[in-house]
């Protein structure tokens, strides 16, 4: 257990501090390079704390809507970090609008909007850590992890209920969306990668694709076996059918990403064993390793086109 926890308390403390900083910097409406943001402010929920939801619409949204076009939807976590580096705690952003606009203009994906769901500050870990992983963790490790990392409040299942039962119906009612799973995908980085894959597995009839960039399979700061093994056990019994679903995974080789390779490798094999294929006419699984890149928004922004094209491209 000591080896598992190691530096995790330092990591969690830094994470909490950064999330508070993020909250204080990111109240202003982001200014994307293209398109516009419509905010659903302090969206209330029966399941989790209220939070902002920022919806990005492309430049030609109104014309496309008038022409009867309907839109793919990308649900993304850590919504504060997606569009405008001037409003983020670390002055980095995904610049999602830049990538989606380019892929739309080139005809590689159809009309698409992006739903950026804000994280919940110090409860980010407790909302993003897949709750069912806890079931097979050793009791002593689980108890300490729930106390320290999850603030004694595991709530990822409630977070997903918010997304599926409250947010998605609100988005589908407000915008001309394509509501089928093949047009509805979910993605995030680090802990956001964990919750994205979990969301597709828990709600395979809602999400047809999931992408995790630098997916945080170790769950804390240090190498450990307890959390990855719990993830493997869950995936072994709960992975969504390869029919009608796509999974994207990647990681870099620097910073926190330097720890990921052995765990990601085993996850990849579980996914393959369930019938997902990486080659051929209709691949539904993609794994990429980006040498010399680390665990930050700059790195994720530079490769965001790859998962979006894989999940929503014209196949």
C-alpha positions as CSV (number, residue, x, y, z in Angstrom):
1,X,0.0,0.0,0.0
2,X,2.9,2.4,0.8
3,X,4.2,1.8,-2.7
4,X,0.8,2.6,-4.2
5,X,0.3,5.8,-2.2
6,X,3.9,7.1,-2.3
7,X,3.7,10.5,-3.8
8,X,-0.1,10.4,-4.5
9,X,-1.0,12.7,-1.7
10,X,1.3,15.3,-3.1
11,X,-0.2,14.8,-6.6
12,X,-3.7,15.1,-5.2
13,X,-2.9,18.2,-3.3
14,X,-1.4,19.8,-6.4
15,X,-4.4,18.7,-8.4
16,X,-6.8,20.3,-6.0
17,X,-4.8,23.5,-5.9
18,X,-4.7,23.7,-9.7
19,X,-8.5,23.1,-9.9
20,X,-9.2,26.0,-7.5
21,X,-6.9,28.1,-9.7
22,X,-8.7,26.9,-12.7
23,X,-12.1,28.0,-11.2
24,X,-10.9,31.5,-10.4
25,X,-9.4,32.1,-13.9
26,X,-12.1,30.6,-16.0
27,X,-15.3,32.5,-15.2
28,X,-15.2,34.5,-18.4
29,X,-16.8,33.2,-21.5
30,X,-14.0,31.7,-23.7
31,X,-13.3,33.4,-27.0
32,X,-12.7,30.7,-29.6
33,X,-10.7,31.4,-32.8
34,X,-13.7,30.4,-34.9
35,X,-17.4,29.8,-34.2
36,X,-19.0,30.8,-30.9
37,X,-19.6,29.6,-27.4
38,X,-23.1,29.4,-25.9
39,X,-22.9,28.8,-22.1
40,X,-25.5,26.9,-20.1
41,X,-24.5,28.6,-16.8
42,X,-24.5,26.7,-13.5
43,X,-26.5,23.9,-15.0
44,X,-28.4,22.2,-12.1
45,X,-28.5,18.5,-11.6
46,X,-30.3,16.0,-9.4
47,X,-27.1,13.9,-9.3
48,X,-24.1,16.2,-9.0
49,X,-23.1,19.8,-8.2
50,X,-24.2,22.5,-10.7
51,X,-21.5,23.5,-13.2
52,X,-21.1,25.5,-16.4
53,X,-21.5,23.8,-19.7
54,X,-19.9,25.5,-22.7
55,X,-21.3,24.6,-26.1
56,X,-19.2,25.4,-29.2
57,X,-21.0,26.0,-32.4
58,X,-19.1,26.4,-35.8
59,X,-19.0,29.6,-37.8
60,X,-21.7,28.3,-40.3
61,X,-23.9,26.8,-37.6
62,X,-26.9,29.1,-38.4
63,X,-26.7,28.5,-42.1
64,X,-26.4,24.7,-41.6
65,X,-29.3,24.7,-39.2
66,X,-31.4,26.7,-41.7
67,X,-30.6,24.2,-44.4
68,X,-31.8,21.4,-42.2
69,X,-28.5,19.9,-41.3
70,X,-28.0,18.0,-38.1
71,X,-24.9,17.8,-36.0
72,X,-22.6,15.2,-34.5
73,X,-21.9,15.9,-30.8
74,X,-18.6,15.5,-29.0
75,X,-18.9,15.5,-25.2
76,X,-15.7,16.6,-23.6
77,X,-14.7,16.8,-19.9
78,X,-12.6,19.6,-18.3
79,X,-14.7,22.1,-20.2
80,X,-12.7,25.0,-18.8
81,X,-9.6,24.0,-20.7
82,X,-10.9,23.5,-24.2
83,X,-11.2,26.7,-26.2
84,X,-9.3,29.8,-24.9
85,X,-5.8,29.8,-23.3
86,X,-6.5,33.2,-21.8
87,X,-9.1,31.8,-19.5
88,X,-7.3,28.7,-18.2
89,X,-5.2,28.3,-15.1
90,X,-2.1,27.2,-16.9
91,X,-2.6,29.4,-20.0
92,X,-2.9,26.3,-22.2
93,X,-5.9,25.1,-24.1
94,X,-7.0,22.3,-26.4
95,X,-8.1,24.8,-29.1
96,X,-10.9,22.3,-30.0
97,X,-12.6,24.9,-32.3
98,X,-9.5,25.1,-34.4
99,X,-9.4,21.3,-35.0
100,X,-13.1,20.7,-35.5
101,X,-13.4,23.7,-37.9
102,X,-10.5,22.4,-40.0
103,X,-11.9,18.9,-40.2
104,X,-15.4,20.2,-41.1
105,X,-14.1,22.6,-43.8
106,X,-12.0,19.8,-45.4
107,X,-15.1,17.6,-45.5
108,X,-13.4,14.9,-43.3
109,X,-16.2,15.1,-40.7
110,X,-19.8,16.3,-41.0
111,X,-21.3,19.2,-39.1
112,X,-20.3,18.9,-35.5
113,X,-20.7,20.8,-32.2
114,X,-18.8,20.3,-29.0
115,X,-20.2,20.2,-25.5
116,X,-17.6,21.2,-22.9
117,X,-18.6,20.1,-19.4
118,X,-16.8,21.9,-16.7
119,X,-15.1,19.8,-14.0
120,X,-16.0,20.2,-10.4
121,X,-12.8,21.6,-8.9
122,X,-11.6,19.5,-5.9
123,X,-14.2,16.7,-6.8
124,X,-12.8,16.2,-10.3
125,X,-11.1,13.0,-9.2
126,X,-14.2,11.7,-7.5
127,X,-16.4,12.4,-10.5
128,X,-13.9,11.0,-13.1
129,X,-12.7,7.8,-11.3
130,X,-14.8,4.9,-12.5
131,X,-16.8,3.9,-9.5
132,X,-17.1,0.2,-10.4
133,X,-13.3,-0.2,-10.3
134,X,-13.6,0.1,-6.5
135,X,-15.4,-3.2,-6.3
136,X,-12.3,-5.3,-6.9
137,X,-9.6,-3.2,-5.2
138,X,-8.1,-4.6,-2.0
139,X,-10.2,-3.3,0.9
140,X,-7.4,-1.4,2.7
141,X,-6.2,0.3,-0.5
142,X,-9.8,1.1,-1.6
143,X,-10.6,2.7,1.8
144,X,-7.5,4.9,1.7
145,X,-8.0,5.8,-2.0
146,X,-11.7,6.7,-1.4
147,X,-10.7,8.9,1.6
148,X,-7.7,10.7,0.1
149,X,-8.3,10.8,-3.7
150,X,-12.1,10.7,-3.9
151,X,-12.8,13.0,-0.9
152,X,-14.9,10.2,0.7
153,X,-17.4,10.7,-2.2
154,X,-17.2,8.4,-5.2
155,X,-19.6,9.9,-7.7
156,X,-18.7,9.0,-11.2
157,X,-21.9,7.0,-11.6
158,X,-23.9,10.1,-10.7
159,X,-21.8,12.2,-13.0
160,X,-22.6,9.9,-15.9
161,X,-26.3,10.0,-14.9
162,X,-26.0,13.8,-15.2
163,X,-24.5,13.5,-18.7
164,X,-27.0,10.9,-20.0
165,X,-30.2,11.7,-18.2
166,X,-30.0,15.5,-17.9
167,X,-27.4,17.1,-20.2
168,X,-27.8,15.1,-23.4
169,X,-31.6,15.5,-23.5
170,X,-31.1,19.3,-22.9
171,X,-28.5,19.5,-25.7
172,X,-30.7,17.4,-28.1
173,X,-33.7,19.7,-27.3
174,X,-31.8,22.9,-27.8
175,X,-29.7,22.1,-30.9
176,X,-30.4,20.1,-34.2
177,X,-28.3,17.1,-33.2
178,X,-27.8,13.6,-34.6
179,X,-28.9,11.6,-31.5
180,X,-27.7,8.1,-32.5
181,X,-24.6,6.5,-30.9
182,X,-22.5,6.7,-34.1
183,X,-22.9,10.5,-34.0
184,X,-22.4,10.9,-30.2
185,X,-18.9,10.5,-28.9
186,X,-17.1,11.3,-25.6
187,X,-13.5,12.2,-24.9
188,X,-11.0,13.6,-22.4
189,X,-7.5,13.4,-21.2
190,X,-5.9,11.8,-18.1
191,X,-8.7,11.2,-15.7
192,X,-11.0,12.4,-18.4
193,X,-9.8,9.5,-20.5
194,X,-10.8,7.1,-17.8
195,X,-14.3,8.5,-17.4
196,X,-14.8,8.6,-21.2
197,X,-14.1,4.9,-21.7
198,X,-16.2,4.1,-18.6
199,X,-19.1,6.2,-20.0
200,X,-19.2,4.2,-23.3
201,X,-19.1,0.9,-21.4
202,X,-21.8,1.9,-19.0
203,X,-24.0,3.6,-21.7
204,X,-23.2,1.8,-25.0
205,X,-26.6,2.7,-26.4
206,X,-25.7,6.4,-25.9
207,X,-22.0,6.8,-26.9
208,X,-20.7,5.1,-30.0
209,X,-17.1,6.2,-29.5
210,X,-14.7,7.1,-26.7
211,X,-11.3,8.7,-26.8
212,X,-8.8,8.8,-24.0
213,X,-5.7,11.0,-24.5
214,X,-3.0,10.1,-21.9
215,X,-5.5,7.9,-20.2
216,X,-4.6,7.8,-16.5
217,X,-4.9,4.0,-15.8
218,X,-2.7,4.2,-12.7
219,X,-5.3,6.4,-10.9
220,X,-2.7,8.3,-8.8
221,X,0.8,9.5,-9.1
222,X,2.9,6.4,-8.7
223,X,3.2,3.0,-10.3
224,X,0.8,0.5,-8.6
225,X,-1.0,-2.7,-9.3
226,X,-4.3,-2.2,-7.5
227,X,-5.9,0.4,-9.7
228,X,-4.8,-0.9,-13.1
229,X,-5.9,-4.5,-12.0
230,X,-9.3,-3.2,-11.0
231,X,-9.6,-1.4,-14.4
232,X,-8.6,-4.7,-16.2
233,X,-11.2,-6.7,-14.2
234,X,-13.9,-4.1,-15.1
235,X,-13.0,-4.0,-18.8
236,X,-12.8,-7.8,-19.0
237,X,-16.5,-8.0,-18.0
238,X,-18.0,-4.7,-19.1
239,X,-16.3,-3.6,-22.3
240,X,-18.9,-2.5,-24.9
241,X,-19.4,-4.7,-27.9
242,X,-17.1,-3.9,-30.8
243,X,-20.2,-3.8,-33.0
244,X,-21.1,-0.1,-33.4
245,X,-18.3,1.2,-31.1
246,X,-14.9,2.8,-31.5
247,X,-12.1,3.3,-28.9
248,X,-9.1,5.5,-29.2
249,X,-6.2,5.5,-26.8
250,X,-2.9,7.3,-26.7
251,X,0.0,8.5,-24.5
252,X,3.2,10.4,-24.7
253,X,6.6,9.5,-23.2
254,X,7.4,12.4,-20.9
255,X,6.1,13.6,-17.5
256,X,3.2,11.6,-16.2
257,X,2.8,9.9,-19.5
258,X,6.2,8.2,-19.1
259,X,4.5,5.9,-16.6
260,X,1.6,4.7,-18.8
261,X,3.1,2.3,-21.3
262,X,2.9,-1.0,-19.4
263,X,-0.7,-0.4,-18.2
264,X,-1.9,0.9,-21.5
265,X,-0.4,-2.1,-23.2
266,X,-2.4,-4.5,-21.2
267,X,-5.6,-2.5,-21.7
268,X,-4.9,-2.7,-25.5
269,X,-4.8,-6.5,-25.3
270,X,-8.1,-6.7,-23.4
271,X,-9.7,-4.5,-26.1
272,X,-8.3,-6.7,-28.8
273,X,-9.4,-9.9,-27.1
274,X,-12.9,-8.5,-27.1
275,X,-12.9,-8.3,-30.9
276,X,-11.8,-4.8,-31.6
277,X,-9.6,-4.5,-34.6
278,X,-6.9,-1.9,-35.6
279,X,-6.5,-2.8,-39.2
280,X,-8.6,-3.8,-42.2
281,X,-11.5,-2.1,-43.9
282,X,-13.4,-1.0,-40.8
283,X,-11.0,-0.6,-37.8
284,X,-12.7,0.3,-34.5
285,X,-9.7,0.6,-32.2
286,X,-6.7,2.9,-32.5
287,X,-3.7,3.3,-30.2
288,X,-1.0,5.9,-30.7
289,X,2.2,6.7,-28.8
290,X,3.7,10.2,-29.2
291,X,7.4,10.2,-28.5
292,X,8.7,13.3,-26.8
293,X,5.4,14.6,-25.7
294,X,4.1,15.1,-22.1
295,X,0.9,15.4,-20.0
296,X,-0.5,18.8,-21.0
297,X,-3.0,20.6,-23.1
298,X,-0.4,21.7,-25.7
299,X,0.4,18.1,-26.4
300,X,-3.2,17.1,-26.6
301,X,-4.2,20.0,-28.8
302,X,-1.5,19.0,-31.4
303,X,-3.0,15.6,-31.9
304,X,-6.7,16.1,-31.3
305,X,-7.5,15.7,-35.0
306,X,-6.5,12.0,-34.9
307,X,-9.1,10.8,-32.4
308,X,-11.8,13.1,-33.7
309,X,-11.3,11.9,-37.3
310,X,-11.2,8.3,-36.1
311,X,-14.4,8.6,-34.1
312,X,-16.4,10.8,-36.5
313,X,-14.7,10.6,-39.9
314,X,-16.4,9.3,-43.0
315,X,-15.5,5.6,-42.9
